[in-house]
Amino acid sequence: MSRYFIYTGNAYPHKNLKRLIEAVVLLNKSANEPVTLKIASSRNVFTKRLETQVRELKAENFVELLGFVPDEKLTELYKNSVAFVFPSLSEGFGLPGIEAMEAGTLVLCSDIPVFREVYKDAAIYFNPLDFTSIEKAMENVLEMSEDVRKEKIAFAQKFVKRYSWSQMARETLKVYGDTGKVS
């Protein structure tokens, strides 16, 4: 089975996918065997632009646009990937990284405040404005020993247990309840 990185989410401009594609092209210039990037993103005007960028960057051999992927298959894609890569320039939270950790893969992400706050030491960070920094993080993961990889994944899976849907729902309801009170 070929090695691949995965990105899931929208293809909006702030997601910084062009730099991720540039990093994959650069990575393949020095890789001993091909490495692909699988992008799971619903079809829209932004994925059409992404298709154009893939062609312009001559990355057709390295990038696979999957379109919409159901949750059951997404978990498998995460688990079998080298890592999930999240090159976003801005986010509100970063749920796909949490999903990737829970599924059992490494998370490589932009060194931006929200990701530092949410993922803490459970992710590997890179400069999202520099595609060579993204490529270096990807290369480091490819060269990582299996023991170190397993250790990092186990740490992240333990870390991610702090996030709970039911707890989040209770806290959200409490916030809405608190804001509805008149002082």
VOKOLPA-751768 format. One record per residue: residue number from 1; residue in one letter; x, y, z of N, C-alpha, C, O in turn. Coordinates in nm, 3 decimals, padded with zeros to 5 digits. Layout:
REM VOKOLPA-751768
NUM A X Y Z X Y Z X Y Z X Y Z
...
//
This chain:
REM VOKOLPA-751768
1 M 00.084 -00.118 00.000 00.000 00.000 00.000 00.089 00.125 00.000 00.188 00.130 00.072
2 S 00.053 00.223 -00.080 00.135 00.343 -00.088 00.115 00.431 00.034 00.010 00.431 00.098
3 R 00.219 00.506 00.064 00.214 00.598 00.179 00.142 00.726 00.138 00.160 00.777 00.027
4 Y 00.059 00.775 00.231 -00.011 00.899 00.200 -00.035 00.982 00.325 -00.045 00.930 00.436
5 F -00.044 01.112 00.303 -00.088 01.206 00.405 -00.232 01.238 00.371 -00.277 01.218 00.258
6 I -00.306 01.289 00.470 -00.446 01.323 00.444 -00.479 01.461 00.499 -00.428 01.504 00.602
7 Y -00.566 01.528 00.427 -00.627 01.652 00.471 -00.777 01.633 00.457 -00.824 01.583 00.355
8 T -00.853 01.673 00.559 -00.999 01.670 00.550 -01.053 01.806 00.588 -01.002 01.872 00.679
9 G -01.156 01.847 00.519 -01.218 01.975 00.550 -01.247 02.052 00.424 -01.237 02.000 00.313
10 N -01.284 02.176 00.442 -01.316 02.262 00.329 -01.189 02.302 00.254 -01.077 02.290 00.304
11 A -01.210 02.350 00.134 -01.097 02.395 00.051 -01.094 02.548 00.042 -01.046 02.604 -00.056
12 Y -01.146 02.613 00.145 -01.146 02.759 00.146 -01.003 02.812 00.140 -00.910 02.743 00.182
13 P -00.983 02.933 00.090 -00.847 02.988 00.078 -00.767 02.990 00.209 -00.647 02.963 00.207
14 H -00.831 03.020 00.322 -00.756 03.026 00.448 -00.709 02.889 00.496 -00.630 02.879 00.590
15 K -00.756 02.783 00.431 -00.711 02.649 00.467 -00.569 02.623 00.416 -00.504 02.528 00.458
16 N -00.521 02.709 00.322 -00.380 02.708 00.283 -00.337 02.581 00.210 -00.224 02.535 00.224
17 L -00.427 02.524 00.133 -00.399 02.397 00.067 -00.297 02.409 -00.046 -00.228 02.312 -00.077
18 K -00.287 02.526 -00.107 -00.187 02.543 -00.212 -00.047 02.519 -00.157 00.034 02.452 -00.221
19 R -00.019 02.573 -00.040 00.114 02.551 00.019 00.134 02.403 00.056 00.245 02.351 00.046
20 L 00.028 02.338 00.099 00.038 02.195 00.129 00.070 02.117 00.003 00.153 02.025 00.006
21 I 00.008 02.151 -00.106 00.036 02.083 -00.234 00.179 02.111 -00.278 00.248 02.021 -00.326
22 E 00.224 02.235 -00.262 00.363 02.268 -00.294 00.459 02.184 -00.209 00.563 02.139 -00.259
23 A 00.426 02.163 -00.083 00.509 02.083 00.006 00.515 01.938 -00.041 00.621 01.875 -00.036
24 V 00.402 01.885 -00.085 00.397 01.745 -00.133 00.481 01.730 -00.260 00.551 01.630 -00.277
25 V 00.473 01.827 -00.349 00.555 01.823 -00.471 00.703 01.823 -00.432 00.781 01.743 -00.485
26 L 00.742 01.912 -00.341 00.882 01.918 -00.297 00.924 01.788 -00.228 01.034 01.738 -00.253
27 L 00.838 01.735 -00.145 00.868 01.610 -00.075 00.896 01.497 -00.173 00.987 01.417 -00.152
28 N 00.820 01.492 -00.279 00.837 01.384 -00.377 00.964 01.400 -00.461 01.007 01.304 -00.525
29 K 01.022 01.517 -00.463 01.149 01.535 -00.536 01.263 01.462 -00.468 01.359 01.422 -00.534
30 S 01.252 01.442 -00.336 01.359 01.375 -00.263 01.319 01.240 -00.205 01.403 01.169 -00.150
31 A 01.193 01.204 -00.216 01.145 01.079 -00.157 01.195 00.958 -00.235 01.205 00.961 -00.358
32 N 01.227 00.851 -00.162 01.270 00.727 -00.225 01.156 00.657 -00.297 01.176 00.592 -00.400
33 E 01.036 00.672 -00.242 00.916 00.616 -00.306 00.808 00.723 -00.301 00.809 00.808 -00.212
34 P 00.717 00.721 -00.395 00.614 00.826 -00.401 00.530 00.836 -00.274 00.498 00.736 -00.210
35 V 00.497 00.959 -00.241 00.410 00.987 -00.127 00.297 01.073 -00.181 00.320 01.171 -00.251
36 T 00.173 01.035 -00.149 00.060 01.112 -00.200 -00.009 01.189 -00.088 00.013 01.166 00.031
37 L -00.091 01.281 -00.132 -00.176 01.359 -00.042 -00.319 01.332 -00.085 -00.355 01.354 -00.201
38 K -00.401 01.283 00.008 -00.542 01.261 -00.019 -00.619 01.375 00.048 -00.602 01.403 00.166
39 I -00.703 01.440 -00.031 -00.782 01.551 00.020 -00.930 01.514 00.015 -00.986 01.491 -00.092
40 A -00.991 01.508 00.133 -01.135 01.480 00.143 -01.204 01.613 00.168 -01.191 01.673 00.275
41 S -01.279 01.658 00.068 -01.347 01.787 00.076 -01.468 01.783 -00.016 -01.460 01.737 -00.130
42 S -01.579 01.832 00.033 -01.700 01.835 -00.050 -01.678 01.921 -00.173 -01.604 02.019 -00.170
43 R -01.743 01.885 -00.278 -01.730 01.958 -00.406 -01.798 02.094 -00.397 -01.913 02.105 -00.355
44 N -01.727 02.196 -00.438 -01.783 02.331 -00.450 -01.686 02.416 -00.532 -01.590 02.364 -00.588
45 V -01.711 02.544 -00.539 -01.627 02.632 -00.619 -01.481 02.628 -00.572 -01.389 02.642 -00.653
46 F -01.460 02.609 -00.441 -01.324 02.607 -00.389 -01.249 02.480 -00.428 -01.128 02.485 -00.451
47 T -01.319 02.367 -00.436 -01.250 02.245 -00.480 -01.221 02.253 -00.630 -01.123 02.194 -00.677
48 K -01.302 02.324 -00.704 -01.271 02.346 -00.847 -01.142 02.426 -00.859 -01.057 02.395 -00.943
49 R -01.127 02.528 -00.777 -01.002 02.606 -00.777 -00.884 02.519 -00.736 -00.775 02.531 -00.790
50 L -00.909 02.431 -00.641 -00.805 02.340 -00.595 -00.760 02.247 -00.708 -00.641 02.223 -00.725
51 E -00.855 02.196 -00.785 -00.821 02.112 -00.900 -00.731 02.188 -00.997 -00.636 02.131 -01.052
52 T -00.759 02.315 -01.019 -00.677 02.398 -01.107 -00.537 02.414 -01.049 -00.438 02.405 -01.122
53 Q -00.528 02.438 -00.919 -00.397 02.452 -00.855 -00.315 02.325 -00.866 -00.194 02.330 -00.890
54 V -00.379 02.211 -00.850 -00.309 02.082 -00.862 -00.247 02.071 -01.001 -00.131 02.031 -01.015
55 R -00.324 02.107 -01.103 -00.271 02.103 -01.241 -00.157 02.203 -01.259 -00.053 02.170 -01.315
56 E -00.177 02.327 -01.213 -00.076 02.431 -01.230 00.055 02.395 -01.160 00.163 02.430 -01.208
57 L 00.046 02.327 -01.048 00.165 02.288 -00.972 00.221 02.153 -01.018 00.317 02.101 -00.960
58 K 00.160 02.097 -01.122 00.202 01.967 -01.176 00.207 01.861 -01.066 00.304 01.786 -01.054
59 A 00.101 01.858 -00.988 00.094 01.768 -00.874 -00.006 01.655 -00.894 -00.042 01.586 -00.798
60 E -00.051 01.634 -01.017 -00.154 01.532 -01.043 -00.113 01.393 -00.997 -00.198 01.314 -00.958
61 N 00.017 01.362 -01.001 00.064 01.230 -00.959 00.075 01.216 -00.808 00.094 01.106 -00.756
62 F 00.064 01.329 -00.737 00.085 01.327 -00.592 -00.038 01.363 -00.510 -00.039 01.344 -00.388
63 V -00.142 01.416 -00.574 -00.260 01.462 -00.501 -00.384 01.391 -00.554 -00.408 01.386 -00.674
64 E -00.462 01.337 -00.461 -00.587 01.269 -00.496 -00.702 01.342 -00.427 -00.709 01.346 -00.305
65 L -00.791 01.400 -00.506 -00.909 01.468 -00.453 -01.022 01.367 -00.438 -01.071 01.312 -00.537
66 L -01.061 01.342 -00.315 -01.157 01.236 -00.286 -01.302 01.282 -00.286 -01.393 01.199 -00.295
67 G -01.326 01.412 -00.277 -01.463 01.460 -00.264 -01.514 01.430 -00.124 -01.435 01.421 -00.030
68 F -01.645 01.414 -00.110 -01.705 01.382 00.020 -01.670 01.238 00.059 -01.675 01.148 -00.024
69 V -01.635 01.218 00.185 -01.604 01.085 00.237 -01.689 01.063 00.362 -01.683 01.144 00.455
70 P -01.769 00.954 00.367 -01.850 00.926 00.486 -01.761 00.897 00.608 -01.647 00.852 00.594
71 D -01.815 00.923 00.726 -01.739 00.910 00.851 -01.670 00.774 00.868 -01.555 00.768 00.911
72 E -01.741 00.664 00.833 -01.682 00.531 00.852 -01.553 00.517 00.771 -01.453 00.464 00.820
73 K -01.556 00.564 00.648 -01.438 00.554 00.562 -01.330 00.654 00.603 -01.211 00.627 00.588
74 L -01.373 00.768 00.655 -01.279 00.871 00.697 -01.190 00.821 00.810 -01.069 00.845 00.810
75 T -01.249 00.751 00.906 -01.172 00.695 01.017 -01.063 00.602 00.965 -00.949 00.605 01.013
76 E -01.098 00.520 00.869 -01.001 00.428 00.809 -00.891 00.504 00.734 -00.774 00.468 00.741
77 L -00.929 00.610 00.663 -00.831 00.691 00.591 -00.732 00.757 00.689 -00.612 00.758 00.664
78 Y -00.784 00.810 00.799 -00.695 00.867 00.901 -00.599 00.762 00.953 -00.477 00.781 00.953
79 K -00.655 00.649 00.995 -00.576 00.544 01.060 -00.465 00.491 00.969 -00.355 00.460 01.017
80 N -00.492 00.481 00.840 -00.392 00.425 00.747 -00.298 00.528 00.687 -00.209 00.494 00.609
81 S -00.316 00.654 00.723 -00.231 00.760 00.669 -00.100 00.770 00.746 -00.088 00.722 00.859
82 V -00.002 00.834 00.684 00.122 00.866 00.754 00.088 00.969 00.862 00.135 00.959 00.975
83 A 00.006 01.068 00.825 -00.036 01.172 00.919 -00.145 01.257 00.855 -00.161 01.260 00.732
84 F -00.220 01.324 00.939 -00.316 01.425 00.898 -00.240 01.558 00.896 -00.169 01.590 00.991
85 V -00.255 01.635 00.788 -00.186 01.763 00.778 -00.291 01.874 00.773 -00.383 01.871 00.691
86 F -00.276 01.972 00.862 -00.372 02.081 00.878 -00.298 02.215 00.862 -00.253 02.272 00.962
87 P -00.284 02.264 00.738 -00.202 02.383 00.712 -00.276 02.517 00.726 -00.228 02.618 00.676
88 S -00.388 02.518 00.792 -00.476 02.635 00.799 -00.405 02.758 00.856 -00.319 02.748 00.943
89 L -00.445 02.874 00.804 -00.392 03.001 00.852 -00.474 03.056 00.969 -00.424 03.135 01.048
90 S -00.600 03.013 00.980 -00.685 03.054 01.092 -00.796 02.950 01.109 -00.844 02.892 01.012
91 E -00.835 02.930 01.234 -00.941 02.834 01.266 -01.015 02.882 01.389 -00.964 02.963 01.467
92 G -01.135 02.831 01.405 -01.210 02.857 01.527 -01.175 02.757 01.635 -01.171 02.791 01.754
93 F -01.150 02.630 01.595 -01.117 02.525 01.690 -01.019 02.424 01.630 -00.906 02.414 01.677
94 G -01.059 02.351 01.528 -00.972 02.252 01.467 -01.017 02.110 01.492 -00.935 02.023 01.523
95 L -01.146 02.085 01.478 -01.203 01.952 01.502 -01.139 01.840 01.420 -01.119 01.731 01.474
96 P -01.105 01.859 01.291 -01.044 01.749 01.217 -00.917 01.692 01.280 -00.891 01.572 01.270
97 G -00.839 01.775 01.344 -00.719 01.726 01.412 -00.753 01.636 01.529 -00.686 01.535 01.552
98 I -00.857 01.671 01.602 -00.904 01.588 01.714 -00.953 01.453 01.660 -00.922 01.348 01.716
99 E -01.029 01.458 01.551 -01.078 01.335 01.489 -00.962 01.246 01.444 -00.965 01.125 01.462
100 A -00.860 01.307 01.385 -00.745 01.232 01.337 -00.670 01.166 01.453 -00.629 01.050 01.444
101 M -00.651 01.241 01.561 -00.584 01.184 01.679 -00.663 01.066 01.734 -00.607 00.961 01.764
102 E -00.793 01.085 01.745 -00.878 00.979 01.798 -00.873 00.854 01.710 -00.877 00.742 01.762
103 A -00.863 00.872 01.579 -00.857 00.759 01.486 -00.722 00.689 01.489 -00.710 00.575 01.442
104 G -00.620 00.755 01.543 -00.490 00.690 01.557 -00.386 00.730 01.455 -00.309 00.646 01.408
105 T -00.383 00.857 01.419 -00.275 00.903 01.331 -00.211 01.027 01.390 -00.267 01.093 01.479
106 L -00.094 01.058 01.341 -00.025 01.179 01.383 -00.092 01.301 01.323 -00.156 01.293 01.218
107 V -00.078 01.415 01.390 -00.131 01.541 01.340 -00.016 01.638 01.322 00.058 01.669 01.415
108 L -00.004 01.686 01.197 00.091 01.792 01.165 00.006 01.915 01.139 -00.090 01.909 01.062
109 C 00.039 02.027 01.202 -00.047 02.143 01.184 00.029 02.274 01.193 00.144 02.280 01.237
110 S -00.039 02.377 01.149 00.014 02.513 01.151 00.044 02.555 01.294 -00.029 02.522 01.388
111 D 00.152 02.626 01.307 00.189 02.681 01.437 00.114 02.814 01.454 00.171 02.922 01.439
112 I -00.015 02.801 01.486 -00.100 02.918 01.509 -00.159 02.905 01.651 -00.173 02.793 01.701
113 P -00.193 03.017 01.714 -00.237 03.011 01.854 -00.350 02.913 01.884 -00.344 02.842 01.984
114 V -00.452 02.907 01.800 -00.564 02.819 01.829 -00.521 02.672 01.831 -00.568 02.596 01.915
115 F -00.434 02.633 01.741 -00.388 02.493 01.741 -00.299 02.465 01.862 -00.307 02.356 01.920
116 R -00.215 02.560 01.901 -00.133 02.543 02.021 -00.222 02.526 02.144 -00.193 02.445 02.233
117 E -00.331 02.603 02.148 -00.423 02.596 02.261 -00.500 02.464 02.263 -00.517 02.404 02.369
118 V -00.545 02.419 02.148 -00.628 02.298 02.141 -00.544 02.170 02.146 -00.577 02.079 02.222
119 Y -00.437 02.163 02.067 -00.361 02.038 02.055 -00.243 02.027 02.151 -00.192 01.917 02.175
120 K -00.200 02.139 02.205 -00.086 02.142 02.298 00.032 02.061 02.243 00.078 02.087 02.132
121 D 00.083 01.964 02.320 00.200 01.884 02.278 00.162 01.759 02.201 00.248 01.674 02.175
122 A 00.035 01.745 02.163 -00.011 01.624 02.094 00.002 01.635 01.942 -00.035 01.541 01.871
123 A 00.054 01.746 01.893 00.069 01.766 01.748 00.212 01.806 01.716 00.290 01.842 01.804
124 I 00.245 01.799 01.588 00.374 01.843 01.537 00.347 01.969 01.455 00.264 01.968 01.364
125 Y 00.417 02.076 01.486 00.387 02.207 01.428 00.484 02.247 01.317 00.599 02.205 01.315
126 F 00.434 02.331 01.226 00.515 02.387 01.118 00.469 02.529 01.090 00.361 02.570 01.132
127 N 00.552 02.604 01.017 00.519 02.740 00.976 00.427 02.731 00.853 00.472 02.685 00.748
128 P 00.301 02.773 00.865 00.208 02.757 00.753 00.235 02.851 00.636 00.180 02.833 00.527
129 L 00.319 02.951 00.657 00.349 03.046 00.550 00.466 03.001 00.463 00.497 03.064 00.362
130 D 00.529 02.890 00.502 00.649 02.842 00.433 00.628 02.694 00.394 00.632 02.606 00.480
131 F 00.607 02.670 00.265 00.581 02.532 00.224 00.700 02.440 00.251 00.681 02.319 00.264
132 T 00.822 02.495 00.260 00.937 02.410 00.293 00.931 02.363 00.438 00.980 02.255 00.471
133 S 00.871 02.444 00.526 00.852 02.404 00.665 00.750 02.291 00.674 00.766 02.197 00.752
134 I 00.645 02.300 00.593 00.544 02.193 00.588 00.609 02.065 00.536 00.590 01.957 00.592
135 E 00.686 02.078 00.429 00.755 01.962 00.370 00.850 01.899 00.471 00.857 01.776 00.478
136 K 00.922 01.979 00.548 01.018 01.926 00.646 00.945 01.848 00.755 00.992 01.743 00.798
137 A 00.831 01.899 00.800 00.753 01.826 00.902 00.707 01.692 00.847 00.710 01.590 00.917
138 M 00.663 01.691 00.720 00.619 01.567 00.657 00.736 01.470 00.643 00.722 01.350 00.670
139 E 00.850 01.521 00.601 00.969 01.438 00.585 01.012 01.378 00.720 01.048 01.261 00.727
140 N 01.007 01.459 00.826 01.045 01.410 00.959 00.955 01.295 01.004 01.002 01.200 01.066
141 V 00.828 01.303 00.972 00.735 01.196 01.009 00.765 01.070 00.928 00.759 00.959 00.981
142 L 00.796 01.087 00.802 00.830 00.970 00.718 00.955 00.899 00.769 00.968 00.777 00.756
143 E 01.046 00.977 00.827 01.173 00.920 00.876 01.165 00.874 01.022 01.260 00.815 01.073
144 M 01.054 00.899 01.088 01.037 00.867 01.229 01.039 00.716 01.250 00.983 00.641 01.170
145 S 01.102 00.672 01.356 01.103 00.528 01.387 00.961 00.485 01.425 00.882 00.566 01.472
146 E 00.932 00.359 01.405 00.798 00.306 01.436 00.768 00.319 01.585 00.654 00.345 01.624
147 D 00.870 00.300 01.670 00.849 00.312 01.815 00.810 00.454 01.854 00.718 00.474 01.933
148 V 00.881 00.552 01.800 00.851 00.692 01.831 00.712 00.728 01.778 00.634 00.795 01.846
149 R 00.682 00.681 01.659 00.550 00.706 01.598 00.438 00.651 01.688 00.342 00.722 01.718
150 K 00.452 00.526 01.731 00.351 00.463 01.816 00.336 00.539 01.949 00.225 00.556 02.000
151 E 00.448 00.582 02.004 00.448 00.657 02.130 00.371 00.789 02.113 00.290 00.825 02.199
152 K 00.397 00.861 02.005 00.330 00.989 01.980 00.180 00.970 01.956 00.098 01.049 02.004
153 I 00.145 00.866 01.883 00.003 00.838 01.858 -00.068 00.801 01.989 -00.178 00.849 02.014
154 A -00.006 00.718 02.071 -00.066 00.679 02.200 -00.084 00.801 02.289 -00.187 00.816 02.355
155 F 00.015 00.890 02.292 00.005 01.013 02.370 -00.113 01.097 02.322 -00.192 01.146 02.403
156 A -00.126 01.113 02.191 -00.235 01.194 02.135 -00.371 01.131 02.162 -00.468 01.202 02.191
157 Q -00.380 00.998 02.152 -00.509 00.932 02.178 -00.550 00.947 02.324 -00.669 00.960 02.354
158 K -00.454 00.946 02.413 -00.485 00.970 02.554 -00.523 01.117 02.574 -00.619 01.148 02.645
159 F -00.448 01.207 02.511 -00.472 01.350 02.521 -00.614 01.387 02.475 -00.682 01.467 02.539
160 V -00.656 01.329 02.363 -00.783 01.367 02.300 -00.904 01.328 02.385 -01.014 01.379 02.362
161 K -00.887 01.240 02.480 -00.998 01.199 02.567 -01.051 01.316 02.650 -01.162 01.309 02.703
162 R -00.974 01.423 02.662 -01.021 01.540 02.737 -01.136 01.611 02.665 -01.209 01.688 02.726
163 Y -01.151 01.584 02.535 -01.259 01.645 02.458 -01.374 01.546 02.448 -01.357 01.432 02.405
164 S -01.491 01.592 02.488 -01.609 01.505 02.491 -01.728 01.580 02.433 -01.754 01.694 02.471
165 W -01.800 01.515 02.341 -01.919 01.576 02.280 -02.023 01.608 02.387 -02.079 01.717 02.387
166 S -02.048 01.513 02.477 -02.154 01.536 02.577 -02.114 01.647 02.673 -02.198 01.729 02.712
167 Q -01.987 01.651 02.712 -01.941 01.759 02.800 -01.952 01.894 02.729 -01.995 01.993 02.789
168 M -01.915 01.899 02.601 -01.923 02.022 02.525 -02.069 02.068 02.515 -02.097 02.187 02.528
169 A -02.160 01.975 02.492 -02.303 02.010 02.482 -02.352 02.066 02.614 -02.424 02.166 02.615
170 R -02.315 02.004 02.727 -02.357 02.054 02.859 -02.303 02.195 02.882 -02.375 02.283 02.928
171 E -02.174 02.215 02.850 -02.114 02.347 02.870 -02.176 02.453 02.779 -02.194 02.567 02.820
172 T -02.208 02.415 02.656 -02.271 02.509 02.563 -02.409 02.547 02.613 -02.446 02.665 02.612
173 L -02.487 02.448 02.658 -02.620 02.477 02.713 -02.611 02.567 02.835 -02.694 02.656 02.854
174 K -02.511 02.544 02.917 -02.492 02.627 03.036 -02.463 02.771 02.995 -02.517 02.864 03.055
175 V -02.379 02.791 02.893 -02.348 02.926 02.845 -02.475 02.993 02.794 -02.502 03.109 02.827
176 Y -02.554 02.920 02.714 -02.680 02.977 02.664 -02.775 03.007 02.779 -02.844 03.109 02.778
177 G -02.778 02.920 02.878 -02.864 02.943 02.994 -02.821 03.064 03.074 -02.904 03.142 03.120
178 D -02.690 03.080 03.092 -02.635 03.193 03.167 -02.660 03.325 03.097 -02.686 03.426 03.162
179 T -02.653 03.326 02.963 -02.670 03.452 02.888 -02.816 03.493 02.883 -02.846 03.609 02.855
180 G -02.906 03.401 02.909 -03.049 03.433 02.905 -03.100 03.496 03.034 -03.214 03.543 03.038
181 K -03.018 03.498 03.138 -03.060 03.553 03.266 -03.048 03.706 03.265 -02.956 03.763 03.207
182 V -03.142 03.768 03.330 -03.140 03.915 03.342 -03.087 03.949 03.480 -03.132 03.893 03.581
183 S -02.991 04.039 03.485 -02.932 04.078 03.614 -03.013 04.184 03.682 -02.978 04.228 03.792
//
